[in-house]
Amino acid sequence: MTTSQQWEYCLLAVGIASRTTSKPPELAMDLGIYYFGDQYVNQLGNCYHILSESSGNNRRLWSYDPWQQAIALLGVGGWELVSVHHGGDSYPDNWPNSHTIAYLKRPIIPGRRIDEPKLILP
């Protein structure tokens, strides 16, 4: 008897808030990752990690594009890109028009937490 593949999912969301005038320019952005899926909900509930904010306590200026780095690190962690959504103000309601959302999936491996390996940007 064969069983169908089960998947876990995440989305990576970014909103570019500002670019400095320094040389080289640096980016201040809102960047977060949201993990979801039936198995994860049953164990821990859905989870959102803030990686960077354009203002406040988690504000960080980036000398490189953290979006590209995050996508690469997710790929190393076994995540596959499914779709990318750019701009618009219809979804989600409270995100800026300049947002981009990447939707990813990977096969469920029993015993592995959905947020492992941790996404840590240098």
MARBA-3410 file (N, C-alpha, C, O; in Angstrom, 1 decimal):
122
0.8,-1.2,0.0,0.0,0.0,0.0,0.9,1.2,0.0,1.8,1.3,0.8 ~ 0.6,2.2,-0.9,1.4,3.4,-0.9,0.6,4.5,-0.3,-0.6,4.6,-0.3 ~ 1.3,5.4,0.3,0.7,6.6,0.9,1.1,7.8,0.2,2.2,7.9,-0.4 ~ 0.2,8.8,0.2,0.6,10.1,-0.5,1.5,10.9,0.3,1.5,10.8,1.6 ~ 2.3,11.7,-0.4,3.3,12.5,0.3,2.6,13.6,1.1,1.6,14.2,0.7
3.0,13.8,2.4,2.4,14.9,3.2,3.4,16.0,3.2,4.6,15.8,3.2 ~ 2.9,17.2,3.3,3.7,18.4,3.2,3.5,19.3,4.4,2.5,19.4,5.0 ~ 4.6,20.1,4.7,4.5,21.2,5.6,4.8,22.5,4.8,5.4,22.4,3.7 ~ 4.3,23.6,5.3,4.3,24.8,4.4,4.9,26.0,5.2,4.8,26.1,6.5 ~ 5.4,27.0,4.5,5.8,28.3,5.1,5.6,29.4,4.1,5.6,29.1,2.9
5.6,30.6,4.6,5.6,31.7,3.6,6.6,32.7,4.2,6.7,32.9,5.4 ~ 7.4,33.3,3.3,8.4,34.3,3.6,7.8,35.6,3.1,7.6,35.7,1.9 ~ 7.7,36.6,4.0,7.1,37.9,3.6,8.1,39.0,3.8,8.7,39.1,4.8 ~ 8.1,39.9,2.8,9.0,41.1,2.9,8.3,42.3,2.4,7.5,42.3,1.5 ~ 8.6,43.4,3.1,8.1,44.7,2.7,9.2,45.7,2.8,9.7,46.0,3.9
9.7,46.3,1.7,10.8,47.2,1.8,10.2,48.6,2.2,9.3,49.1,1.6 ~ 10.8,49.1,3.3,10.4,50.3,3.9,11.2,51.5,3.5,10.7,52.6,3.2 ~ 12.5,51.3,3.4,13.4,52.5,3.1,14.7,52.0,2.6,15.2,50.9,2.9 ~ 15.4,52.9,1.9,16.8,52.6,1.5,17.6,53.9,1.9,17.2,55.0,1.6 ~ 18.7,53.6,2.5,19.5,54.8,3.0,20.3,55.4,1.8,20.4,54.8,0.7
20.7,56.6,2.0,21.5,57.3,1.0,23.0,57.1,1.2,23.8,57.7,0.5 ~ 23.4,56.2,2.1,24.8,56.0,2.4,25.4,55.2,1.2,24.7,54.7,0.4 ~ 26.7,55.2,1.1,27.4,54.5,0.1,28.2,53.3,0.7,29.1,53.6,1.5 ~ 27.9,52.1,0.4,26.8,51.6,-0.4,25.4,51.8,0.3,25.4,51.8,1.6 ~ 24.3,51.8,-0.4,23.0,52.0,0.3,22.7,50.8,1.1,23.1,49.6,0.8
21.9,51.0,2.1,21.4,49.9,3.0,19.9,49.9,3.0,19.3,50.9,2.8 ~ 19.4,48.7,3.2,17.9,48.5,3.2,17.4,48.4,4.6,18.0,47.7,5.5 ~ 16.3,49.0,4.9,15.5,48.7,6.1,14.2,48.1,5.7,13.5,48.7,4.9 ~ 13.9,46.9,6.2,12.7,46.2,5.7,12.0,45.4,6.8,12.6,45.1,7.8 ~ 10.8,45.1,6.5,10.0,44.2,7.4,10.2,42.8,6.7,9.9,42.7,5.5
10.6,41.8,7.5,10.9,40.5,6.9,10.5,39.5,8.0,10.9,39.5,9.1 ~ 9.6,38.5,7.6,9.2,37.5,8.5,8.8,36.2,7.8,8.6,36.2,6.6 ~ 8.8,35.1,8.6,8.5,33.8,8.1,7.4,33.2,8.9,7.4,33.3,10.2 ~ 6.4,32.6,8.3,5.2,32.1,8.9,5.2,30.6,8.5,5.1,30.2,7.3 ~ 5.2,29.7,9.5,5.1,28.3,9.3,3.7,27.8,9.6,3.1,28.2,10.6
3.2,26.9,8.8,1.8,26.3,9.0,1.7,24.9,8.4,2.4,24.6,7.4 ~ 0.7,24.2,8.9,0.5,22.8,8.4,-0.2,22.0,9.4,-0.1,22.3,10.6 ~ -1.0,21.0,9.0,-1.8,20.2,10.0,-0.9,19.6,11.1,-1.3,19.7,12.3 ~ 0.2,19.0,10.8,1.0,18.4,11.8,1.5,19.4,12.8,1.5,19.2,14.0 ~ 2.0,20.6,12.3,2.5,21.6,13.1,1.5,22.2,14.0,1.7,22.5,15.2
0.3,22.4,13.5,-0.8,23.0,14.3,-1.1,22.1,15.4,-1.3,22.5,16.6 ~ -1.2,20.7,15.2,-1.5,19.8,16.2,-0.4,19.8,17.3,-0.7,19.6,18.5 ~ 0.9,20.0,17.0,2.0,20.0,17.9,2.1,21.3,18.7,2.2,21.3,19.9 ~ 2.3,22.4,17.9,2.7,23.6,18.5,1.9,24.8,18.2,2.0,25.9,18.8 ~ 1.0,24.7,17.2,0.3,25.9,16.7,1.1,26.6,15.6,2.3,26.4,15.5
0.4,27.4,14.8,1.1,28.1,13.8,2.1,29.1,14.4,2.0,29.5,15.6 ~ 3.2,29.4,13.6,4.3,30.2,14.2,4.8,31.2,13.2,4.9,30.9,12.0 ~ 5.0,32.4,13.7,5.5,33.5,12.9,6.8,34.1,13.6,6.8,34.4,14.7 ~ 7.9,34.1,12.8,9.2,34.6,13.3,9.5,35.9,12.6,9.5,36.0,11.4 ~ 9.7,37.0,13.4,10.1,38.3,12.8,11.6,38.2,12.6,12.4,38.0,13.6
12.1,38.4,11.4,13.5,38.4,11.1,14.1,39.8,11.1,15.3,40.0,11.4 ~ 13.3,40.8,10.7,13.7,42.2,10.6,12.5,43.1,10.6,11.5,42.7,10.0 ~ 12.6,44.2,11.2,11.6,45.3,11.1,12.2,46.6,10.6,13.4,46.8,10.7 ~ 11.4,47.3,9.9,11.9,48.6,9.4,12.1,49.7,10.4,12.7,50.7,10.2 ~ 11.5,49.4,11.6,11.6,50.4,12.7,11.4,49.6,14.0,11.0,48.4,14.0
11.7,50.2,15.1,11.5,49.6,16.4,12.6,48.7,16.9,13.8,48.9,16.4 ~ 12.4,47.8,17.8,13.4,47.1,18.5,14.2,46.1,17.6,15.3,45.8,17.8 ~ 13.5,45.6,16.6,14.1,44.6,15.6,14.6,45.3,14.3,14.8,44.6,13.3 ~ 14.8,46.6,14.4,15.2,47.3,13.2,16.6,46.9,12.8,17.5,46.8,13.7 ~ 16.9,46.6,11.6,18.2,46.3,11.1,18.4,46.8,9.7,17.5,46.8,8.9
19.6,47.3,9.5,20.0,47.8,8.1,20.8,46.7,7.5,21.7,46.2,8.0 ~ 20.4,46.4,6.2,21.0,45.3,5.5,21.9,45.9,4.4,21.5,46.8,3.6 ~ 23.1,45.4,4.3,24.0,45.8,3.2,23.9,44.9,2.0,24.4,45.1,0.9 ~ 23.1,43.8,2.2,22.8,42.9,1.1,21.3,42.7,1.1,20.6,43.2,2.0 ~ 20.8,41.9,0.1,19.3,41.6,0.0,19.0,40.4,0.9,19.3,39.3,0.5
18.4,40.6,2.1,18.1,39.5,2.9,17.1,38.5,2.4,17.0,37.4,2.7 ~ 16.2,39.1,1.5,15.2,38.2,0.8,15.9,37.1,0.0,15.5,35.9,0.2 ~ 16.9,37.4,-0.8,17.6,36.4,-1.5,18.3,35.4,-0.6,18.3,34.2,-0.9 ~ 18.9,35.9,0.4,19.6,35.0,1.4,18.7,34.1,2.1,19.0,32.9,2.3 ~ 17.5,34.6,2.5,16.5,33.8,3.2,16.0,32.7,2.2,15.8,31.5,2.7
15.7,33.0,1.0,15.2,32.0,0.0,16.3,30.9,-0.1,16.0,29.7,-0.2 ~ 17.6,31.3,-0.3,18.7,30.3,-0.4,18.8,29.4,0.8,18.9,28.2,0.7 ~ 18.7,30.0,2.0,18.8,29.2,3.2,17.6,28.3,3.4,17.7,27.2,3.9 ~ 16.4,28.7,3.0,15.2,27.8,3.0,15.4,26.7,2.1,15.1,25.5,2.4 ~ 16.0,26.9,0.9,16.3,25.8,-0.1,17.3,24.8,0.5,17.1,23.6,0.3
18.3,25.3,1.2,19.2,24.4,1.9,18.5,23.5,2.9,18.9,22.4,3.1 ~ 17.5,24.1,3.6,16.7,23.4,4.6,15.6,22.5,4.0,14.9,21.9,4.7 ~ 15.6,22.3,2.6,14.7,21.4,2.0,13.4,22.0,1.5,12.6,21.2,1.0 ~ 13.3,23.3,1.7,12.0,23.9,1.2,12.1,24.1,-0.3,13.1,24.5,-0.9 ~ 10.9,23.9,-0.9,10.7,24.1,-2.4,9.8,25.3,-2.6,8.8,25.4,-2.0
10.2,26.2,-3.5,9.4,27.4,-3.9,8.2,26.9,-4.7,8.3,26.2,-5.7 ~ 7.0,27.3,-4.2,5.8,27.0,-4.9,5.3,28.2,-5.7,4.8,28.0,-6.9 ~ 5.3,29.3,-5.1,4.7,30.5,-5.8,5.2,31.8,-5.1,5.7,31.8,-4.0 ~ 5.2,32.9,-5.9,5.6,34.2,-5.3,4.4,35.2,-5.7,3.9,35.2,-6.8 ~ 4.1,36.0,-4.7,3.0,37.0,-4.8,3.7,38.3,-4.7,4.3,38.6,-3.7
3.5,39.3,-5.6,4.1,40.6,-5.6,3.0,41.7,-5.4,2.0,41.7,-6.1 ~ 3.2,42.6,-4.5,2.5,43.8,-4.4,1.0,43.7,-4.2,0.5,42.6,-3.9 ~ 0.3,44.8,-4.5,-1.1,44.8,-4.3,-1.5,45.0,-2.9,-0.7,44.7,-2.0 ~ -2.7,45.5,-2.7,-3.1,45.7,-1.3,-4.3,44.8,-0.9,-5.0,45.1,0.1 ~ -4.6,43.8,-1.6,-5.7,42.9,-1.3,-5.4,41.8,-0.3,-6.3,41.3,0.3
-4.1,41.4,-0.2,-3.8,40.3,0.7,-2.3,40.5,1.1,-1.5,40.7,0.3 ~ -2.1,40.3,2.4,-3.0,40.4,3.5,-3.3,41.9,3.7,-2.6,42.8,3.2 ~ -4.4,42.2,4.4,-4.9,43.6,4.5,-3.9,44.6,5.2,-3.9,45.7,4.8 ~ -3.1,44.1,6.1,-2.3,45.1,6.9,-0.9,45.1,6.4,0.0,45.7,7.1 ~ -0.5,44.6,5.2,0.8,44.7,4.7,1.0,45.7,3.7,0.0,46.1,3.0
2.2,46.3,3.6,2.4,47.4,2.6,2.2,47.0,1.2,2.4,45.8,0.9 ~ 1.9,47.9,0.3,1.8,47.6,-1.2,3.0,47.1,-1.8,3.0,46.4,-2.8 ~ 4.2,47.4,-1.2,5.5,46.9,-1.7,5.9,45.6,-1.3,7.0,45.2,-1.4 ~ 4.9,44.8,-0.7,5.3,43.5,-0.2,5.5,42.4,-1.3,4.9,42.5,-2.4 ~ 6.3,41.4,-0.9,6.4,40.2,-1.7,6.3,39.0,-0.8,6.8,39.0,0.3
5.6,38.0,-1.2,5.4,36.8,-0.4,5.8,35.6,-1.2,5.3,35.4,-2.3 ~ 6.7,34.8,-0.6,7.0,33.5,-1.3,6.4,32.4,-0.5,6.4,32.3,0.8 ~ 5.7,31.5,-1.2,5.1,30.3,-0.6,6.0,29.1,-0.9,6.4,28.9,-2.0 ~ 6.3,28.3,0.2,7.2,27.2,0.1,6.6,25.9,0.7,5.7,26.0,1.6 ~ 7.1,24.8,0.3,6.6,23.5,0.9,7.8,22.6,1.0,8.8,22.7,0.3
7.7,21.6,1.9,8.7,20.5,1.9,8.1,19.3,2.5,7.1,19.4,3.3 ~ 8.6,18.1,2.2,8.0,16.9,2.8,8.1,16.8,4.3,9.1,17.3,4.8 ~ 7.1,16.3,4.9,7.1,16.1,6.4,8.1,15.0,6.7,8.0,13.9,6.1 ~ 9.0,15.2,7.6,9.8,14.2,8.2,9.5,14.0,9.7,9.6,15.0,10.4 ~ 9.0,12.8,10.1,8.6,12.7,11.5,9.7,13.0,12.4,10.9,12.6,12.2
9.4,13.8,13.5,10.4,14.2,14.5,11.0,15.5,14.2,11.7,16.1,15.1 ~ 11.0,16.0,13.0,11.6,17.3,12.6,10.6,18.4,12.9,9.5,18.4,12.4 ~ 11.0,19.4,13.6,10.1,20.6,13.8,10.0,21.3,12.5,11.0,21.4,11.7 ~ 8.9,21.9,12.3,8.7,22.7,11.0,9.6,23.9,10.8,9.9,24.2,9.7 ~ 10.1,24.4,12.0,10.9,25.6,11.9,12.4,25.3,12.0,13.2,26.1,12.3
12.8,24.0,11.7,14.2,23.6,11.7,14.6,23.3,10.3,13.8,22.7,9.6 ~ 15.8,23.6,9.9,16.7,24.4,10.7,16.3,25.8,10.8,15.6,26.3,9.9 ~ 16.6,26.5,11.9,16.3,27.9,12.1,16.8,28.7,11.0,17.9,28.6,10.6 ~ 16.0,29.7,10.6,16.4,30.6,9.6,17.1,31.8,10.3,16.5,32.7,10.9 ~ 18.4,31.8,10.2,19.3,32.9,10.8,20.1,33.5,9.7,20.9,32.9,9.0
19.8,34.8,9.5,20.5,35.6,8.5,21.8,36.2,9.1,21.8,36.8,10.2 ~ 22.9,36.2,8.3,24.1,36.7,8.8,24.1,38.2,8.9,25.1,38.9,9.3
END
